[in-house]
Amino acid sequence: MNVFDVLTLIGGLSLFLFGMSIMGQALERRAGGNLRQLLGRLTTNKAAGLLTGLCITAVIQSSSATTVMVVGFVNSGLMTLKQAINVIMGANIGTTVTAWILSLAGIDSGSVWISLLKPSSFTPVLALVGIIFYMFCRNDKKKDTGMVLLGFATLMFGMESMSGAVSGLRDVPAFQNLFILFKNPILGVMAGAVLTAAIQSSSASVGILQALAVTGQVSYGAAIPIIMGQNIGTCVTAMISSVGANKNAKRAAMVHLSFNVIGTAVWLTVFCLVNLAWSPAFLNEGASLFGIAVAHSIFNVLCTVLMLPLSGFLESLVNRLVPDAKQPEIQSELDERLLASPPIALERCHEVAADMARTAVSALKISVSCLQGDAPELAASVREKEEKTDYYEDILGTYLIKLSEKQISASDSAEAAKLLKMIGDFERISDHAVNLLESAEEMREKGLTFTEAAVSELEVITSAVKEILDLSLAAFLSDDIKAASMVEPLEQVIDQLKEQMRTRHILRMQQKACSIEAGFIWSDLLTSLERTSDHCSNIAGCVIDMAHHSMSLHESLRSVRNDSEDFRQNFRAYVQKYHFVS
C-alpha cells in the first residue's frame, strides 16, 4: 500500500462520511411531516416507542442523532424517561439498516440481473437522476429527493474507493497481525468503541469495517467484538449532548450508555463462552459485507430482546446513577438539541407558540373581568401572564431565527416566518391586557365611575372582543380558515363600535353626565380593545396567507374585504349581533 493508496483511502473515507451526512439530512427534510406524525404517536406502550425509534433512525440513518433528539425531547418535557427508553432501544435496531444497504456492494455473480443489484451498477443512474432533480426542479421535495440520491451515490462511491484502496492490505503481514490482535474480544470492543466515538456514528464505523472486510483479513472472530464496541462508542454523542441539560435528559443519555454497556457485557460473555467451549470454525473465516450486516443486526436485536423486559430496571438504575438535584431545575421550553432536526424543532415551536397564544388570550379575557370590579388575585394573574408571554416571545424569536439559519425547506421557512409574525401579535395582546387592567385600577384609585349607558356599551364591545379572540386563537391553533375568515368582518364591526362609543361619550360629557377625567380613561379602554382586534386581524391574515402560500398580509385582507360575499354576509350578521340599544 503506497502513499497514493493512502490518499485514495482518505478521500474515500471523506466522501463516505459526507455522503452519509447529506443523505441523512435530506431524508430528514423529505420526511419531516412523517417524523412529526411518528413523534405524535409516542405513548408509554413499549411496542409503539420501539417502532418509533426504529423508524426514525431508519429514516435519518443515525442512532446517535435519534438519541440526541430524545435527550432534547426529555429536556423539553416532550417525552418521559419511560418513553425515551423504548425509543432508544428501537433506535439501536434502526441503525442496522445502513449496513444492509452497504452490503449490496459485496454482490458477486456472473448473472447480469443479479449484478445489476450492485451499487456500482445502479449508482451512476441514481447520481444522474439526483443531479437533474437537484439542479432543475423548483419543488423543495424533489430537490431533497435529488439530494438523497446524490448523497447515496457519494456514499457508495466513497465506500468503493475505500475498498479499492485497502485491497492491497490483504498481503501485508502487519495488517493481518492487527486483526489477529482484535480477535482478543476486549481489544476488539475497545477498538470499535474508540473508532465510533471518534466519528460519532455507528453506521459509519460499521461501513468502514465492511470496507476493510474486502481484504479478507477481517475474521468474524475479530468483527463481532468490534461491532459490539461500536454500540458503546456511539453513546458518546448523546453523553456530550446531555451536558447542561436537566436530570431527566442526563438520565436519557445514561439509558443509552447503560443499555449498550449491559447488552455488550452480557453477549460478549456469551460469545467468549461459546468460543471457549466449541470454537466455531466460522469465527476464523473472513467476514463478508453481508455477514457483517447480519452480525450487526443480530447483536442489536439480541440486546433489545434482553433489555426490553428490563426497561423498568433500566429506569431505576439511571435514576440511581443520576440522582435528583438538591435545587429545583428550570425546564427548558425549547431545547437547542432539537435544531439538529429542523422539522421536529419547528413542531416544538408550534407547541410553545400555542401555549403563548392561550396565555395571551386568557390574560386579555381576565383583564376584561377586572373592569367589572376589584379583584387583586385576577390582577396578579394578568401581570403574570403578560410576563410569561414576554418570555415566550423572547425565546421563540431567538429560536426561530436560529432555526431559519438551518437548511430547511421553503415551506418550513415560511412557517417559521409566520410564527415570528404571530408571536409579536400575541405579545401585544397581552400588553393590552395590562393596559386594560391599569385603566380599571386607575378608575378605582380615583373613585371614578361610568354611566349605566357607558357600562352597557362597554359590555357590547368587550363581548365582541372576546369572540374575535376566540376566533383568532382557533384559526391559529388549527389552521382553521373558516374561523380566520370570520375575524376580519368582526374587526370592522369593532372599529365601528369604537367610533360610535367615542361619539356617544363626548355627548355625555357635553351633557355633564360624565367627567372629562373619566373620558380620558374611556378613550384608553377603547384604544386597547380596538388594537387587540387589530392584532387578531393580523393573526387571521397570516393563517389565510399560509393557506394560499403567500406572505402578503395586506393584499389578503384587502381581498377578503372587497371581493368576498361571505365577508359582507358575516359583517351584516355581526352588525346585527353587536349593536347599542338607543
Buried (B, 14 or more C-beta within 10 A) or exposed (E): BEEEBEEBBEBBBBBBBBBBBBBBBBBBBBBBEEBBEBBEEBEEEBEBBBBBBBBBBBBBBBBBBBBBBBBBBBBBBBBBBBBBBBBBBBBBBBBBBBBBBBBBBBBEEEEEEEEEEBBBBBBEEBBEBBBEBBEEBEEBBBBBBBBBBBBBBBBBBBBBBBBBBBBEBEEBEEBBEBBEEBBBBEBBBBBBBBBBBEBBBBBBBBBBBBBBBBBBBBBBBBBBBBBBBBBBBBBBBBBBBBEEBBBBBBBBBBBBBBBBBBBBEBBBEEBEEEBEEEEEEEBEEBBBBBBBBBBBBBBBEBBBEBBBEBBEEBBEBBBEEBEEEEEEEEEBBBBBBBBBBBBBBBBBBEBBBBEBBBBBBBBBBBBBBBBEEEBEEBBEBBBEBBBBBEBBBEBBBEBBEEBBEBEBBEBBBBBBBBBBBBBBBBBBBBBBBBBBBBBBBBBEEEEBEBBEBBEEBBEBBBEBBBBBBBBBBBBBBEEBBEBBBBBBBBBBBBBBBBEBBBEBBBEBBEEEBBBEEBBEBBBBBBBBBBBBBBBBBBBBBBBBBBBEEEBEBEEBBEBBBEEBEEBEEBBEBBBEEBEEEE
